[in-house]
């Protein structure tokens, strides 16, 4: 889990992931996207050989953003009978990811003058 401070208004955020066998990304407790599967062998295999790009922009806030990445290996059936029970050495797993976040700089607003609040009766 990573907490990222965005010192302004988020304008874009992308994360690219490849997973063996499954990974999901959340931003501030909301599911932003996932790659692979722990129930579909074809989807798990495809996730290992491709990069999934997930747009984080709709879920980002100015200030602190909590971004956990959860990964899970597939079941023993995904090993093709290489091991049962499996250890990490018999059925290794992994996640590869990279990300970028852009924002506009926060601007300090000047306090309004009391003169603008005067009114004539």
Residue frames as a rotation matrix with the C-alpha (Angstrom) as fourth column:
UNK 1
0.590 0.807 0.000 0.00
0.807 -0.590 0.000 0.00
0.000 0.000 -1.000 0.00
UNK 2
-0.620 -0.762 0.188 1.27
0.772 -0.635 -0.029 3.45
0.141 0.127 0.982 -0.87
UNK 3
0.503 0.686 -0.525 0.01
0.702 -0.679 -0.214 6.82
-0.504 -0.261 -0.824 0.30
UNK 4
-0.448 -0.597 0.666 0.69
0.877 -0.436 0.200 9.55
0.171 0.674 0.719 -2.23
UNK 5
0.016 0.386 -0.922 0.28
0.491 -0.806 -0.329 13.24
-0.871 -0.448 -0.203 -1.45
UNK 6
-0.154 0.022 0.988 -0.96
0.949 -0.275 0.154 15.19
0.275 0.961 0.022 -4.47
UNK 7
-0.437 -0.112 -0.893 -0.26
0.618 -0.758 -0.208 18.86
-0.653 -0.643 0.400 -3.69
UNK 8
-0.785 0.252 -0.565 -2.83
-0.514 -0.774 0.369 20.26
-0.345 0.581 0.737 -6.10
UNK 9
0.323 0.946 -0.024 -5.66
-0.712 0.227 -0.665 19.23
-0.624 0.232 0.747 -8.40
UNK 10
-0.370 -0.465 0.804 -5.08
0.129 0.831 0.541 15.80
-0.920 0.304 -0.248 -10.00
UNK 11
0.052 0.350 -0.935 -5.24
-0.869 -0.445 -0.215 16.01
-0.492 0.824 0.281 -13.81
UNK 12
0.507 0.137 -0.851 -4.24
-0.612 0.753 -0.243 12.45
0.607 0.643 0.466 -14.72
UNK 13
-0.111 -0.553 0.826 -3.08
-0.879 0.442 0.177 9.24
-0.463 -0.707 -0.535 -13.17
UNK 14
0.595 0.233 -0.769 -2.19
-0.643 0.712 -0.282 5.96
0.482 0.663 0.574 -14.85
UNK 15
-0.033 -0.634 0.773 -0.84
-0.730 0.543 0.415 2.66
-0.683 -0.550 -0.481 -13.60
UNK 16
0.286 0.005 -0.958 0.38
-0.805 0.543 -0.238 -0.11
0.519 0.839 0.160 -15.89
UNK 17
-0.010 -0.249 0.968 0.40
-0.814 0.565 0.137 -3.66
-0.581 -0.787 -0.209 -14.50
UNK 18
0.034 0.010 -0.999 1.25
-0.599 0.800 -0.013 -7.18
0.800 0.599 0.033 -15.60
UNK 19
0.029 0.101 0.994 0.37
-0.980 0.200 0.009 -9.97
-0.198 -0.975 0.105 -13.18
UNK 20
-0.368 -0.073 -0.927 0.94
-0.260 0.965 0.028 -13.67
0.893 0.251 -0.374 -12.54
UNK 21
-0.689 0.504 0.521 -1.92
0.725 0.459 0.514 -14.47
0.020 0.731 -0.682 -12.00
UNK 22
0.349 0.891 0.291 -4.08
0.770 -0.449 0.452 -11.61
0.534 0.066 -0.843 -10.71
UNK 23
-0.760 -0.477 -0.441 -3.71
0.645 -0.641 -0.416 -8.03
-0.084 -0.601 0.795 -9.45
UNK 24
0.373 0.862 0.342 -6.13
0.826 -0.477 0.301 -5.27
0.422 0.170 -0.890 -8.53
UNK 25
-0.799 -0.583 0.148 -5.61
0.491 -0.774 -0.400 -1.57
0.348 -0.247 0.905 -7.84
UNK 26
0.385 0.876 -0.291 -7.73
0.908 -0.304 0.286 0.52
0.162 -0.374 -0.913 -5.52
UNK 27
-0.673 -0.487 0.557 -7.60
0.341 -0.872 -0.350 4.27
0.657 -0.045 0.753 -4.99
UNK 28
-0.783 0.341 0.520 -9.04
-0.605 -0.610 -0.511 5.61
0.143 -0.715 0.685 -1.75
UNK 29
-0.610 0.445 0.656 -10.94
-0.225 0.696 -0.681 2.33
-0.760 -0.563 -0.325 -1.16
UNK 30
0.528 0.791 -0.310 -12.53
-0.535 0.026 -0.844 2.30
-0.660 0.612 0.437 -4.65
UNK 31
0.114 -0.450 0.885 -11.64
0.521 0.786 0.333 -0.42
-0.846 0.423 0.324 -7.16
UNK 32
0.079 -0.188 -0.979 -9.92
-0.622 -0.777 0.099 1.31
-0.779 0.601 -0.178 -10.10
UNK 33
0.532 0.112 -0.840 -9.21
-0.795 0.406 -0.450 -1.84
0.291 0.907 0.305 -12.14
UNK 34
0.351 -0.403 0.845 -7.63
-0.412 0.744 0.526 -5.27
-0.841 -0.533 0.095 -12.29
UNK 35
0.084 -0.396 -0.915 -5.67
-0.960 0.215 -0.181 -7.63
0.268 0.893 -0.362 -14.48
UNK 36
-0.783 -0.436 -0.442 -5.75
-0.383 0.900 -0.209 -11.42
0.489 0.006 -0.872 -14.72
UNK 37
0.369 0.926 0.081 -7.80
-0.740 0.240 0.628 -13.91
0.562 -0.291 0.774 -12.77
UNK 38
-0.661 -0.489 0.570 -7.66
-0.729 0.600 -0.331 -16.61
-0.180 -0.634 -0.752 -10.11
UNK 39
0.003 0.735 0.678 -10.59
-0.220 0.662 -0.717 -18.50
-0.976 -0.147 0.163 -11.67
UNK 40
0.949 0.312 -0.053 -10.03
-0.091 0.109 -0.990 -18.14
-0.303 0.944 0.132 -15.44
UNK 41
0.280 -0.905 0.319 -6.82
0.555 0.424 0.716 -19.77
-0.783 -0.023 0.621 -16.67
UNK 42
0.179 -0.174 0.968 -6.92
0.956 -0.201 -0.213 -17.93
0.232 0.964 0.130 -20.02
UNK 43
0.840 0.178 0.512 -7.29
0.096 -0.978 0.183 -14.51
0.534 -0.105 -0.839 -18.38
UNK 44
0.799 -0.601 0.003 -4.47
-0.036 -0.042 0.999 -15.33
-0.600 -0.798 -0.055 -15.95
UNK 45
0.117 -0.771 0.626 -2.17
0.835 0.418 0.358 -16.35
-0.538 0.480 0.693 -18.81
UNK 46
0.393 0.100 0.914 -3.03
0.746 -0.616 -0.253 -13.25
0.538 0.781 -0.317 -20.83
UNK 47
0.993 0.027 0.117 -2.22
-0.048 -0.804 0.592 -11.01
0.110 -0.594 -0.797 -17.85
UNK 48
0.493 -0.868 0.061 1.29
0.347 0.260 0.901 -12.45
-0.798 -0.423 0.429 -17.69
UNK 49
-0.272 -0.639 0.719 2.06
0.889 0.118 0.441 -11.55
-0.367 0.760 0.537 -21.28
UNK 50
-0.014 0.311 0.950 0.49
0.658 -0.713 0.243 -8.11
0.753 0.628 -0.195 -21.55
UNK 51
-0.910 -0.266 -0.319 0.33
0.414 -0.630 -0.657 -4.79
-0.026 -0.730 0.683 -19.76
UNK 52
0.139 0.989 0.049 -3.00
0.931 -0.147 0.334 -3.49
0.337 0.000 -0.941 -18.50
UNK 53
-0.868 -0.352 0.350 -3.24
0.252 -0.920 -0.301 0.31
0.428 -0.174 0.887 -18.25
UNK 54
0.028 0.867 -0.498 -5.68
0.982 0.068 0.174 1.52
0.185 -0.494 -0.850 -15.59
UNK 55
-0.268 -0.014 0.963 -6.86
0.162 -0.986 0.031 5.13
0.950 0.165 0.267 -15.37
UNK 56
-0.432 0.008 -0.902 -6.68
0.892 0.149 -0.426 6.34
0.131 -0.989 -0.072 -11.77
UNK 57
-0.877 -0.073 0.474 -7.80
0.127 -0.989 0.082 9.91
0.463 0.132 0.876 -12.53
UNK 58
-0.020 0.959 0.284 -11.49
-0.166 -0.283 0.945 9.60
0.986 -0.029 0.165 -11.52
UNK 59
0.626 0.277 -0.729 -10.54
0.535 0.528 0.660 8.26
0.567 -0.803 0.183 -8.09
UNK 60
-0.396 -0.891 -0.221 -7.76
0.830 -0.244 -0.502 10.69
0.393 -0.382 0.837 -7.10
UNK 61
0.815 0.563 -0.133 -8.17
0.557 -0.701 0.446 13.61
0.158 -0.438 -0.885 -4.72
UNK 62
0.209 -0.735 0.645 -6.01
-0.248 -0.678 -0.692 16.57
0.946 -0.015 -0.324 -3.88
UNK 63
0.274 -0.185 0.944 -4.04
-0.962 -0.053 0.269 15.67
0.000 -0.981 -0.192 -0.74
UNK 64
-0.608 -0.563 0.560 -3.38
-0.627 0.773 0.097 12.15
-0.487 -0.292 -0.823 0.53
UNK 65
0.412 0.639 -0.649 -4.41
-0.875 0.476 -0.086 9.23
0.254 0.604 0.756 -1.69
UNK 66
-0.143 -0.384 0.912 -4.14
-0.598 0.768 0.229 5.62
-0.789 -0.513 -0.339 -0.49
UNK 67
0.400 0.181 -0.899 -3.31
-0.897 0.276 -0.344 3.28
0.186 0.944 0.272 -3.39
UNK 68
-0.051 -0.400 0.915 -3.01
-0.531 0.787 0.315 -0.41
-0.846 -0.470 -0.252 -2.48
UNK 69
-0.027 -0.025 -0.999 -2.10
-0.913 0.407 0.015 -3.00
0.406 0.913 -0.034 -5.09
UNK 70
0.165 0.162 0.973 -3.31
-0.664 0.748 -0.012 -6.52
-0.729 -0.644 0.231 -4.22
UNK 71
-0.183 -0.296 -0.938 -1.95
-0.900 0.433 0.039 -9.57
0.395 0.851 -0.345 -6.02
UNK 72
0.255 0.287 0.923 -2.84
-0.655 0.754 -0.054 -13.24
-0.711 -0.591 0.380 -5.83
UNK 73
-0.811 -0.534 -0.238 -1.46
-0.561 0.595 0.575 -16.39
-0.166 0.600 -0.782 -7.39
UNK 74
0.032 0.836 -0.548 -3.83
-0.853 0.308 0.421 -18.80
0.521 0.454 0.723 -9.12
UNK 75
0.633 0.301 0.713 -4.88
-0.681 0.655 0.328 -22.19
-0.369 -0.693 0.619 -7.73
UNK 76
-0.199 -0.719 0.666 -2.92
-0.290 0.693 0.660 -25.45
-0.936 -0.061 -0.346 -8.00
UNK 77
0.465 0.474 0.748 -4.87
0.528 0.530 -0.664 -26.28
-0.711 0.704 -0.004 -11.18
UNK 78
0.941 -0.116 -0.319 -3.07
-0.296 -0.741 -0.603 -23.41
-0.167 0.661 -0.731 -12.96
UNK 79
0.105 -0.986 0.131 0.31
-0.737 0.011 0.676 -25.19
-0.668 -0.167 -0.725 -12.53
UNK 80
0.347 0.065 -0.936 -0.52
-0.831 0.483 -0.275 -28.00
0.434 0.873 0.221 -14.96
UNK 81
0.954 0.128 -0.272 0.22
-0.002 0.908 0.418 -30.59
0.301 -0.398 0.867 -12.30
UNK 82
0.116 -0.988 0.097 3.76
-0.140 -0.113 -0.984 -29.38
0.983 0.101 -0.151 -11.49
UNK 83
-0.901 -0.433 0.008 3.07
-0.047 0.079 -0.996 -29.37
0.430 -0.898 -0.092 -7.77
UNK 84
0.220 0.955 0.197 0.41
-0.404 -0.095 0.910 -30.18
0.888 -0.280 0.365 -5.19
UNK 85
0.772 0.471 -0.427 0.60
0.515 -0.857 -0.014 -28.63
-0.372 -0.209 -0.904 -2.69
UNK 86
0.414 -0.594 0.689 2.53
0.609 -0.382 -0.695 -25.77
0.677 0.708 0.204 -4.23
UNK 87
0.213 -0.444 -0.870 5.15
0.717 -0.534 0.448 -23.60
-0.664 -0.719 0.205 -2.62
UNK 88
0.703 0.014 -0.712 6.36
-0.287 -0.910 -0.301 -20.33
-0.651 0.415 -0.635 -4.07
UNK 89
-0.389 -0.905 -0.171 9.35
-0.595 0.105 0.797 -22.13
-0.703 0.412 -0.580 -5.60
UNK 90
-0.647 0.198 0.736 7.03
0.483 0.853 0.196 -24.59
-0.590 0.483 -0.648 -7.35
UNK 91
0.152 0.754 0.639 4.57
0.968 -0.243 0.056 -21.96
0.197 0.610 -0.767 -8.53
UNK 92
-0.694 -0.505 -0.512 6.18
0.623 -0.779 -0.075 -18.49
-0.361 -0.371 0.855 -8.47
UNK 93
0.456 0.850 0.266 4.06
0.890 -0.437 -0.127 -15.37
0.008 0.295 -0.956 -8.80
UNK 94
-0.597 -0.684 -0.420 4.74
0.686 -0.706 0.176 -11.73
-0.417 -0.183 0.890 -9.43
UNK 95
0.690 0.722 0.047 3.46
0.667 -0.610 -0.427 -8.30
-0.279 0.326 -0.903 -10.38
UNK 96
-0.583 -0.791 0.187 5.18
0.801 -0.520 0.296 -5.68
-0.137 0.322 0.937 -12.49
UNK 97
0.555 0.828 0.080 3.88
0.831 -0.546 -0.104 -2.12
-0.042 0.125 -0.991 -12.38
UNK 98
-0.757 -0.653 0.000 4.73
0.652 -0.756 0.050 1.48
-0.033 0.039 0.999 -13.12
UNK 99
0.323 0.940 -0.108 2.69
0.937 -0.334 -0.106 4.62
-0.136 -0.067 -0.989 -12.65
UNK 100
-0.819 -0.470 0.329 2.51
0.498 -0.867 0.000 8.34
0.285 0.164 0.944 -13.29
UNK 101
0.251 0.858 -0.447 0.40
0.943 -0.321 -0.087 11.05
-0.218 -0.400 -0.890 -11.70
UNK 102
-0.679 -0.385 0.625 0.04
0.549 -0.832 0.082 14.62
0.488 0.399 0.776 -12.94
UNK 103
0.229 0.745 -0.626 -1.53
0.949 -0.313 -0.025 17.59
-0.215 -0.588 -0.779 -11.18
UNK 104
0.256 -0.114 0.960 -1.90
0.318 -0.928 -0.195 21.33
0.913 0.355 -0.201 -11.39
UNK 105
-0.733 -0.630 -0.254 -0.08
0.465 -0.192 -0.864 23.22
0.496 -0.752 0.434 -8.69
UNK 106
0.208 0.774 -0.598 -2.17
0.978 -0.169 0.122 24.43
-0.007 -0.610 -0.792 -5.81
UNK 107
-0.430 -0.293 0.854 -2.66
0.355 -0.925 -0.138 28.18
0.830 0.244 0.501 -5.89
UNK 108
-0.594 0.194 -0.781 -3.16
0.759 -0.186 -0.624 30.22
-0.267 -0.963 -0.037 -2.80
UNK 109
0.083 0.691 0.718 -6.21
0.742 -0.524 0.419 32.41
0.665 0.498 -0.556 -3.12
UNK 110
-0.886 -0.364 0.288 -6.04
0.140 -0.801 -0.583 35.92
0.443 -0.476 0.760 -1.74
UNK 111
-0.475 0.753 -0.456 -8.68
0.768 0.102 -0.633 36.79
-0.430 -0.650 -0.626 0.87
UNK 112
0.041 0.601 0.798 -11.52
0.807 -0.491 0.328 38.91
0.589 0.631 -0.505 -0.41
UNK 113
-0.914 -0.305 0.269 -11.57
0.144 -0.861 -0.488 42.55
0.380 -0.407 0.830 0.61
UNK 114
-0.491 0.772 -0.403 -14.34
0.663 0.031 -0.748 43.65
-0.566 -0.635 -0.527 2.96
UNK 115
-0.624 0.223 -0.749 -15.02
-0.426 -0.900 0.087 46.43
-0.655 0.374 0.657 0.45
UNK 116
-0.857 0.299 -0.419 -16.58
-0.296 0.380 0.876 43.90
0.422 0.875 -0.237 -1.94
UNK 117
-0.599 0.652 -0.465 -19.15
0.759 0.648 -0.068 42.99
0.257 -0.393 -0.883 0.71
UNK 118
-0.808 0.314 -0.498 -20.42
0.024 -0.828 -0.561 46.55
-0.588 -0.465 0.661 1.22
UNK 119
-0.451 0.749 0.485 -23.93
0.872 0.256 0.416 47.11
0.188 0.611 -0.769 0.16
UNK 120
-0.967 0.189 0.170 -26.11
-0.198 -0.979 -0.042 50.17
0.158 -0.074 0.985 -0.30
UNK 121
-0.536 0.835 -0.126 -29.59
0.786 0.438 -0.437 50.33
-0.309 -0.333 -0.891 1.27
